[in-house]
C-alpha cells in the first residue's frame, strides 16, 4: 500500500537499527536490551528545556527474562 511521508529528521542510526520508508513485510529486532533512565532523559529535539526537580528511577527487576528474541536465518 503506497504511503505519503512528511518531513523526516534522522540524527543517527545504530549498527543494529532498521530504517524503513514505504511498504514492508517484516521488521524484527535481532537483539534486545534494557535501559533505565530518570525523568526527562529520553527527550528528543533541537531546543529542549526539562525541569524535573527530584528524580528517582527504580531499577529492581524480579523477572529472569523480559524480551526473548530469536533470529531465524533465511527468512
Secondary structure as UniProt FT lines:
FT   TURN            15..16
FT   TURN            39..42
FT   TURN            73..74
//
